[in-house]
Amino acid sequence: MSLDGLLTFFGILLGIYAIADPVQRCSIMLFSPLWMLITALLIGFILVLLPGAAESWWNPLCKPSLFLIHILSFAVPVSAAIMCGLYWKQARITNKNKENFSDLFKTSLLEKRYNEAVRITKKNQSYLTILPMDSLELLFSAELVGELISKRSYLHLELLSDIQFIDSIREKRFDFLNIVIRGLLKAETSPLKSAVLSLYGGYEWHSYSDFERKLFESTFQNPDWYHKTQSHYPLIISSIEKLRSGAIDIEYNQNGRNYETDQGISSRSNCSIYLAIKTHVVAVKEAIKKRVDLDFYITDLWDVFREILRRSSYQSFTWESELSNSDHPTPFAYLLYEINHDLKDLSREALEIATNKNDQKWIVNLPGSLAKQISKTWSFCVWDIARSKGNVSDLFRDRVINSCFEFILKLGFQPSEIYLLPIPANVEGLNAWRDLYLDQIRRRFRGGDLQEKLILKNAIDLLDIGKKYVQEGKDWLIKELSLDN
């Protein structure tokens, strides 16, 4: 290589560096061993000058030696450039460069260019634990998380799905989870949203990819992960914050037909409150199926139920309108209805799992911790709506109350109405479950005033007397709740 060639090569390298955007330049400086390239260029410069020096000062070099020098003057700088490119492409975090990673993330945020940060992070998922905390805080900044989720890159949730990574960021894990889960709830598309819409409807043509399914299953549908990360908290607290802001009061107290529909795209498909509730329900349901009997904060459903009830306002022209669904006329009513239905569904799931089945005899185990939490949560919802004034219609209130009463009566007098499969004539152990739910209702209304008892009595009077469990259990229920005096 001649001196002109070497200078041209050097100019090309500078041109490539100049064309790169600031984030890429930062990446190049971070991973490419520039000392190697500079050393190679110096060696190349020496080799280019060597033939002339040898001719002036020493004996002329033989032709084979001259040829070898020309080859080396080209090969050394080119090889160094290729090696730098390979190091940059590999982008490996090491103990030597880990302290400079914050510069890369800062530049990405300032320039709003995230592709390089994503590429490097994906290549180093197994090595992120060695990064200093200031770099991880930038990686999990709300802006970067939201931007990547909006582009359907769920890198942050992938990282948090690894328990070892979560353990390594123990002091910051709840901060990072809070940012990521809030971002997933707000996003136009996310694994969380796809899972809920796939299970409960709301977006007729929404696709649920295998990648999203596996990611959701490894996180929110993994009871151990869900319990350890306490992911219930950002789900529920973000919903309560939105409710308390009052920003949706007017919209959610109007006709809810577009909110409840399963055809086309319903407005609930973009409702972070609905998505949060259903995600929590899915997580608890999976824990029941896998017999993980831990505290999954099921009472969070009551917290949201109570806040929704406070924001709900009974307006006759909406609730009694022919355009409204009589079961749940408004979005707020729909959310209350769904939470009540979810508690019933979770109760049935818990009962199914607790039932030991064989061909001749079914035996139900005593209620575990999860079942007790569900019954307690449901009783609080019944208690709250029974005491409410002007928030919902009397008919809606009575239907919510009766949903719990019907479950109790079915447990005691017609369990075949609960189980999805045909059951034997005698199932042992159901009375313990019936008494658990009944006792929770009694506790809530113990010492209640005459008005509350009257509401419960009126609700029971609206039960369908044509049902066997109502015929046989109505008087028993009235007596057990001390409503007969």
C-alpha positions as CSV (number, residue, x, y, z in Angstrom):
1,M,0.0,0.0,0.0
2,S,1.3,3.5,-0.9
3,L,1.2,6.5,1.4
4,D,-1.7,7.9,-0.6
5,G,-3.6,4.6,-0.2
6,L,-3.0,4.6,3.5
7,L,-4.2,8.2,3.9
8,T,-7.3,7.3,1.7
9,F,-8.0,4.3,4.0
10,F,-7.7,6.5,7.0
11,G,-10.1,9.1,5.4
12,I,-12.6,6.4,4.7
13,L,-12.6,5.3,8.4
14,L,-13.1,8.9,9.5
15,G,-15.9,9.2,7.0
16,I,-17.7,6.1,8.3
17,Y,-17.4,7.5,11.9
18,A,-18.7,10.9,10.8
19,I,-21.7,9.4,9.0
20,A,-22.7,7.4,12.1
21,D,-25.3,9.0,14.4
22,P,-24.3,10.1,17.9
23,V,-25.6,6.9,19.5
24,Q,-23.6,4.7,17.0
25,R,-20.5,6.8,17.6
26,C,-20.9,6.3,21.3
27,S,-21.3,2.5,20.7
28,I,-18.2,2.4,18.5
29,M,-16.1,4.2,21.2
30,L,-17.5,1.8,23.8
31,F,-16.8,-1.5,22.1
32,S,-14.2,-1.1,19.4
33,P,-10.5,-1.3,20.6
34,L,-9.4,2.0,18.9
35,W,-5.9,1.6,20.3
36,M,-5.6,-1.5,18.1
37,L,-6.6,0.5,15.0
38,I,-4.3,3.4,15.8
39,T,-1.4,1.1,16.4
40,A,-2.1,-0.7,13.1
41,L,-2.2,2.6,11.2
42,L,1.1,3.6,12.7
43,I,2.6,0.3,11.8
44,G,1.2,0.7,8.3
45,F,2.7,4.1,8.0
46,I,6.1,2.8,9.1
47,L,5.9,-0.1,6.6
48,V,5.0,2.3,3.8
49,L,8.0,4.5,4.5
50,L,10.4,1.6,5.1
51,P,11.3,0.8,1.4
52,G,12.3,4.4,0.8
53,A,14.3,4.6,4.0
54,A,16.0,1.3,3.3
55,E,17.0,2.5,-0.2
56,S,18.5,5.8,1.2
57,W,20.2,4.5,4.3
58,W,20.8,0.8,3.9
59,N,21.2,-1.7,1.1
60,P,18.2,-1.9,-1.2
61,L,15.7,-4.5,-0.1
62,C,15.3,-7.6,-2.1
63,K,12.1,-7.9,-4.2
64,P,10.5,-10.6,-2.0
65,S,11.0,-8.5,1.1
66,L,9.7,-5.4,-0.7
67,F,6.6,-7.4,-1.7
68,L,6.0,-8.6,1.8
69,I,6.3,-5.1,3.2
70,H,3.6,-3.9,0.7
71,I,1.3,-6.7,1.7
72,L,1.8,-6.0,5.4
73,S,1.3,-2.3,5.0
74,F,-2.2,-3.1,3.6
75,A,-3.1,-6.2,5.7
76,V,-2.2,-4.7,9.1
77,P,-4.5,-1.7,9.1
78,V,-7.3,-3.5,7.2
79,S,-7.2,-6.4,9.7
80,A,-7.3,-4.0,12.6
81,A,-10.3,-2.3,11.1
82,I,-12.1,-5.6,10.6
83,M,-11.3,-6.6,14.2
84,C,-12.7,-3.4,15.5
85,G,-15.9,-4.0,13.5
86,L,-16.2,-7.5,14.9
87,Y,-15.8,-6.3,18.4
88,W,-18.5,-3.6,17.8
89,K,-20.8,-6.1,16.3
90,Q,-20.3,-8.5,19.2
91,A,-21.0,-5.6,21.6
92,R,-20.0,-7.5,24.7
93,I,-20.2,-5.9,28.2
94,T,-17.1,-6.4,30.2
95,N,-15.7,-5.2,33.5
96,K,-13.6,-2.7,31.5
97,N,-16.4,-0.9,29.7
98,K,-19.3,-1.4,32.0
99,E,-18.7,2.0,33.7
100,N,-19.2,3.9,30.4
101,F,-22.6,2.3,29.5
102,S,-24.5,5.2,31.1
103,D,-23.2,7.5,28.3
104,L,-24.7,5.2,25.7
105,F,-28.2,5.2,27.3
106,K,-28.0,9.0,28.0
107,T,-27.2,9.6,24.3
108,S,-30.1,7.3,23.2
109,L,-32.5,9.3,25.4
110,L,-31.2,12.7,24.2
111,E,-31.2,11.7,20.5
112,K,-34.4,9.6,20.8
113,R,-32.8,6.9,18.9
114,Y,-33.1,3.5,20.6
115,N,-32.2,0.8,18.0
116,E,-28.5,0.6,19.1
117,A,-29.4,0.5,22.8
118,V,-31.9,-2.4,22.1
119,R,-29.3,-4.3,20.0
120,I,-26.6,-4.1,22.6
121,T,-29.0,-4.9,25.5
122,K,-30.4,-8.0,23.7
123,K,-26.9,-9.2,23.0
124,N,-26.0,-8.9,26.7
125,Q,-29.0,-10.1,28.6
126,S,-26.9,-12.5,30.5
127,Y,-24.3,-9.9,31.4
128,L,-26.5,-6.9,32.4
129,T,-26.2,-7.8,36.1
130,I,-22.6,-6.5,36.1
131,L,-23.8,-3.0,35.0
132,P,-23.7,-0.3,37.6
133,M,-27.1,0.8,38.9
134,D,-27.0,4.3,37.2
135,S,-26.8,2.5,33.8
136,L,-29.7,0.2,34.7
137,E,-31.8,3.2,35.9
138,L,-31.3,4.8,32.5
139,L,-32.1,1.5,30.7
140,F,-35.4,1.3,32.7
141,S,-36.3,5.0,32.4
142,A,-40.0,5.5,31.7
143,E,-39.2,7.3,28.4
144,L,-37.1,4.4,27.0
145,V,-39.5,1.8,28.3
146,G,-42.5,3.5,26.7
147,E,-40.7,4.1,23.4
148,L,-39.7,0.5,23.0
149,I,-43.1,-0.9,24.0
150,S,-44.8,1.4,21.4
151,K,-42.5,-0.2,18.8
152,R,-43.5,-3.6,20.0
153,S,-40.2,-4.3,21.6
154,Y,-40.8,-5.9,25.0
155,L,-37.1,-6.1,25.9
156,H,-37.7,-4.8,29.5
157,L,-40.4,-7.4,30.3
158,E,-38.1,-10.1,28.9
159,L,-35.3,-8.9,31.2
160,L,-37.7,-8.9,34.2
161,S,-39.0,-12.4,33.4
162,D,-35.6,-13.7,34.6
163,I,-35.7,-14.2,38.3
164,Q,-31.9,-14.1,38.5
165,F,-31.9,-10.6,37.0
166,I,-34.6,-9.5,39.4
167,D,-32.6,-10.8,42.3
168,S,-29.6,-8.9,41.1
169,I,-31.5,-5.6,41.1
170,R,-33.2,-6.2,44.5
171,E,-33.1,-2.6,45.6
172,K,-34.6,-1.3,42.4
173,R,-36.8,-4.2,41.2
174,F,-40.1,-2.7,42.3
175,D,-39.2,0.6,40.7
176,F,-38.4,-1.1,37.4
177,L,-41.5,-3.4,37.5
178,N,-43.7,-0.4,38.2
179,I,-42.4,1.5,35.2
180,V,-42.7,-1.5,32.8
181,I,-46.1,-2.6,33.9
182,R,-47.5,0.9,33.7
183,G,-46.0,1.1,30.2
184,L,-47.7,-2.2,29.2
185,L,-51.1,-1.0,30.4
186,K,-50.9,2.3,28.4
187,A,-49.5,0.7,25.2
188,E,-51.5,0.3,22.1
189,T,-50.2,-3.3,21.9
190,S,-48.5,-5.4,24.5
191,P,-48.4,-9.0,25.7
192,L,-50.6,-8.0,28.7
193,K,-53.2,-6.5,26.4
194,S,-53.1,-9.4,23.9
195,A,-53.6,-11.9,26.7
196,V,-56.6,-10.2,28.2
197,L,-58.3,-9.6,24.9
198,S,-57.7,-13.2,23.8
199,L,-59.3,-14.5,27.0
200,Y,-62.1,-12.0,27.5
201,G,-62.7,-10.4,24.2
202,G,-63.0,-6.7,23.3
203,Y,-61.0,-6.5,20.1
204,E,-62.5,-8.8,17.4
205,W,-59.4,-9.2,15.2
206,H,-56.6,-8.8,17.7
207,S,-53.8,-11.3,17.3
208,Y,-52.0,-13.0,20.1
209,S,-48.5,-14.1,18.9
210,D,-46.7,-17.1,20.2
211,F,-43.9,-14.8,21.4
212,E,-46.4,-12.6,23.4
213,R,-48.1,-15.8,24.8
214,K,-44.8,-17.3,26.0
215,L,-43.7,-14.0,27.5
216,F,-47.0,-13.5,29.3
217,E,-47.0,-17.1,30.5
218,S,-43.5,-16.7,32.0
219,T,-44.5,-13.6,33.9
220,F,-48.1,-12.8,34.8
221,Q,-49.2,-16.4,34.4
222,N,-46.3,-17.7,36.5
223,P,-47.5,-17.7,40.1
224,D,-44.0,-17.8,41.5
225,W,-42.9,-14.8,39.4
226,Y,-46.1,-12.9,40.1
227,H,-45.9,-13.4,43.8
228,K,-42.2,-12.6,44.1
229,T,-42.3,-9.4,42.1
230,Q,-45.6,-8.3,43.7
231,S,-46.8,-7.2,40.2
232,H,-50.3,-6.8,41.5
233,Y,-49.4,-3.5,43.1
234,P,-48.6,-1.4,40.0
235,L,-51.6,-3.0,38.3
236,I,-54.0,-2.0,41.0
237,I,-52.5,1.3,42.2
238,S,-52.4,2.7,38.6
239,S,-56.1,1.9,38.3
240,I,-57.0,3.5,41.5
241,E,-55.0,6.6,40.6
242,K,-56.8,6.9,37.3
243,L,-60.2,6.5,39.1
244,R,-59.3,9.1,41.8
245,S,-58.2,11.6,39.2
246,G,-61.9,12.0,38.1
247,A,-60.7,12.2,34.5
248,I,-63.1,9.5,33.3
249,D,-66.1,10.2,35.5
250,I,-68.2,11.8,32.8
251,E,-67.4,9.3,30.1
252,Y,-67.8,6.2,32.3
253,N,-71.1,7.3,33.7
254,Q,-72.7,7.4,30.2
255,N,-74.0,4.7,28.0
256,G,-71.7,1.8,27.9
257,R,-72.6,-0.1,24.8
258,N,-69.4,0.7,23.0
259,Y,-67.4,-0.3,26.1
260,E,-69.0,-3.7,26.6
261,T,-69.2,-4.9,23.0
262,D,-67.2,-7.8,21.7
263,Q,-67.7,-6.9,18.0
264,G,-65.2,-4.7,16.4
265,I,-63.0,-2.7,18.7
266,S,-64.5,-1.9,22.1
267,S,-63.3,1.1,24.1
268,R,-62.5,-1.2,27.0
269,S,-59.7,-2.7,24.9
270,N,-57.8,0.5,25.6
271,C,-59.0,0.9,29.2
272,S,-56.0,0.4,31.6
273,I,-58.4,-0.2,34.5
274,Y,-60.1,-3.1,32.7
275,L,-56.8,-4.6,31.6
276,A,-55.3,-4.3,35.1
277,I,-58.3,-6.0,36.7
278,K,-58.3,-8.9,34.2
279,T,-54.5,-9.4,34.4
280,H,-54.8,-9.7,38.2
281,V,-57.7,-12.2,37.8
282,V,-55.7,-14.3,35.3
283,A,-52.7,-14.4,37.6
284,V,-54.8,-15.5,40.6
285,K,-56.7,-18.1,38.4
286,E,-53.4,-19.6,37.3
287,A,-52.2,-19.8,41.0
288,I,-55.4,-21.7,41.8
289,K,-54.9,-24.1,38.9
290,K,-51.3,-24.7,39.9
291,R,-52.2,-25.0,43.6
292,V,-49.9,-22.3,44.7
293,D,-51.7,-21.3,48.0
294,L,-50.0,-18.0,48.8
295,D,-51.2,-14.5,49.4
296,F,-51.9,-13.0,46.0
297,Y,-53.6,-9.9,47.3
298,I,-57.0,-10.8,46.0
299,T,-58.5,-8.1,48.2
300,D,-57.1,-5.7,45.6
301,L,-60.2,-6.4,43.6
302,W,-62.3,-5.0,46.4
303,D,-60.1,-1.9,46.5
304,V,-60.8,-1.2,42.8
305,F,-64.5,-2.2,43.2
306,R,-64.9,0.3,46.1
307,E,-63.3,3.1,44.1
308,I,-65.3,2.4,41.0
309,L,-68.5,2.3,43.1
310,R,-67.6,5.8,44.6
311,R,-67.2,7.3,41.1
312,S,-70.3,5.7,39.7
313,S,-73.4,7.8,39.6
314,Y,-77.0,6.5,39.1
315,Q,-78.6,8.7,36.4
316,S,-82.1,7.4,35.5
317,F,-82.0,8.7,31.9
318,T,-78.9,6.5,31.3
319,W,-79.6,3.5,33.5
320,E,-83.2,3.2,32.4
321,S,-82.6,4.0,28.8
322,E,-83.6,1.5,26.1
323,L,-80.2,2.1,24.5
324,S,-78.4,0.8,27.6
325,N,-77.7,-2.8,28.6
326,S,-79.9,-3.5,31.7
327,D,-77.2,-5.7,33.2
328,H,-74.5,-3.0,33.1
329,P,-75.7,0.3,31.6
330,T,-72.5,2.2,32.0
331,P,-68.7,1.4,31.8
332,F,-68.5,1.8,35.6
333,A,-71.4,-0.6,36.0
334,Y,-69.7,-3.0,33.6
335,L,-66.5,-2.9,35.6
336,L,-68.4,-3.6,38.8
337,Y,-70.3,-6.4,37.1
338,E,-67.1,-8.0,35.8
339,I,-65.3,-7.9,39.2
340,N,-68.3,-9.5,40.8
341,H,-68.4,-12.2,38.0
342,D,-64.7,-12.7,38.4
343,L,-65.0,-13.4,42.1
344,K,-67.7,-16.0,41.4
345,D,-65.5,-17.6,38.7
346,L,-62.5,-17.7,41.0
347,S,-64.6,-19.2,43.7
348,R,-65.8,-22.0,41.3
349,E,-62.2,-22.6,40.2
350,A,-61.0,-22.9,43.8
351,L,-63.8,-25.3,44.6
352,E,-63.0,-27.4,41.5
353,I,-59.3,-27.7,42.4
354,A,-60.1,-28.6,46.0
355,T,-62.4,-31.5,44.9
356,N,-60.9,-34.9,44.8
357,K,-62.8,-36.9,42.1
358,N,-63.3,-40.5,41.5
359,D,-66.0,-42.6,39.9
360,Q,-68.2,-43.1,43.0
361,K,-67.4,-40.4,45.5
362,W,-66.2,-36.8,45.4
363,I,-64.5,-35.3,48.5
364,V,-63.9,-31.5,48.8
365,N,-60.8,-30.5,50.8
366,L,-61.2,-27.7,53.4
367,P,-60.9,-24.2,51.9
368,G,-57.3,-23.0,51.6
369,S,-55.7,-19.6,51.9
370,L,-56.8,-18.5,48.4
371,A,-60.4,-19.6,48.9
372,K,-60.6,-17.7,52.2
373,Q,-59.2,-14.5,50.5
374,I,-61.7,-14.8,47.6
375,S,-64.7,-15.3,50.0
376,K,-63.5,-12.3,52.1
377,T,-63.1,-10.1,49.1
378,W,-66.5,-11.0,47.7
379,S,-68.2,-10.3,51.0
380,F,-66.6,-6.8,51.2
381,C,-67.9,-6.1,47.7
382,V,-71.4,-7.1,48.7
383,W,-71.1,-5.1,51.9
384,D,-70.0,-2.0,50.0
385,I,-72.7,-2.1,47.4
386,A,-75.4,-2.8,50.0
387,R,-74.4,0.4,51.8
388,S,-74.1,2.5,48.6
389,K,-76.5,5.4,48.0
390,G,-77.1,6.9,44.6
391,N,-74.2,5.1,42.9
392,V,-76.1,2.3,41.1
393,S,-79.7,1.3,40.6
394,D,-81.5,-0.8,43.2
395,L,-81.9,-3.6,40.7
396,F,-78.2,-3.7,39.9
397,R,-77.3,-3.6,43.6
398,D,-79.7,-6.6,44.3
399,R,-78.2,-8.6,41.4
400,V,-74.7,-8.2,42.7
401,I,-75.8,-9.2,46.2
402,N,-77.8,-12.2,44.9
403,S,-74.8,-13.4,42.9
404,C,-73.0,-14.2,46.1
405,F,-76.2,-15.6,47.8
406,E,-76.8,-17.9,44.8
407,F,-73.3,-19.3,45.1
408,I,-73.9,-20.0,48.8
409,L,-77.2,-21.7,48.2
410,K,-75.8,-23.8,45.3
411,L,-73.0,-25.0,47.6
412,G,-75.6,-26.1,50.2
413,F,-78.5,-27.3,48.1
414,Q,-77.6,-27.8,44.5
415,P,-73.9,-28.1,43.8
416,S,-74.5,-29.5,40.3
417,E,-75.2,-25.9,39.3
418,I,-71.6,-25.0,40.2
419,Y,-69.5,-27.8,38.8
420,L,-69.0,-27.9,35.0
421,L,-69.1,-31.7,35.0
422,P,-71.9,-34.1,36.1
423,I,-71.3,-34.9,39.8
424,P,-72.2,-37.8,42.1
425,A,-75.3,-37.7,44.3
426,N,-73.3,-36.9,47.4
427,V,-70.3,-34.6,47.5
428,E,-68.6,-34.5,50.9
429,G,-67.1,-31.3,52.3
430,L,-69.3,-28.7,50.6
431,N,-70.8,-27.5,53.8
432,A,-67.4,-26.2,54.9
433,W,-67.2,-24.0,51.8
434,R,-70.9,-22.9,52.2
435,D,-70.3,-21.9,55.8
436,L,-67.1,-20.0,54.9
437,Y,-68.8,-17.7,52.4
438,L,-71.9,-17.4,54.7
439,D,-69.7,-16.5,57.7
440,Q,-67.9,-13.8,55.7
441,I,-71.2,-12.2,54.8
442,R,-72.3,-12.4,58.4
443,R,-69.1,-10.7,59.6
444,R,-69.5,-7.8,57.2
445,F,-73.1,-7.1,58.2
446,R,-72.7,-7.9,61.9
447,G,-74.1,-4.9,63.8
448,G,-75.6,-3.5,60.6
449,D,-78.5,-1.1,60.8
450,L,-82.1,-2.0,59.9
451,Q,-81.7,-0.4,56.4
452,E,-78.9,-2.8,55.5
453,K,-80.8,-5.8,56.7
454,L,-83.8,-4.6,54.7
455,I,-81.7,-4.4,51.6
456,L,-80.4,-8.0,52.1
457,K,-84.0,-9.2,52.7
458,N,-85.3,-7.5,49.5
459,A,-82.4,-8.9,47.5
460,I,-83.2,-12.5,48.7
461,D,-86.9,-12.0,47.8
462,L,-85.8,-11.3,44.2
463,L,-84.1,-14.8,43.9
464,D,-85.7,-17.0,41.3
465,I,-88.1,-19.2,43.3
466,G,-88.2,-21.6,40.4
467,K,-84.7,-22.8,41.1
468,K,-84.3,-25.8,43.4
469,Y,-81.6,-24.3,45.5
470,V,-83.7,-21.2,46.1
471,Q,-86.8,-23.3,47.1
472,E,-84.8,-25.4,49.6
473,G,-82.4,-22.8,50.9
474,K,-84.1,-19.4,50.9
475,D,-85.6,-19.7,54.4
476,W,-82.4,-21.2,55.7
477,L,-80.4,-18.2,54.3
478,I,-82.8,-15.7,55.9
479,K,-82.5,-17.4,59.2
480,E,-78.7,-17.7,59.1
481,L,-78.4,-14.0,58.3
482,S,-80.9,-13.1,61.1
483,L,-83.2,-11.4,58.6
484,D,-86.4,-13.1,59.9
485,N,-87.1,-10.7,62.8
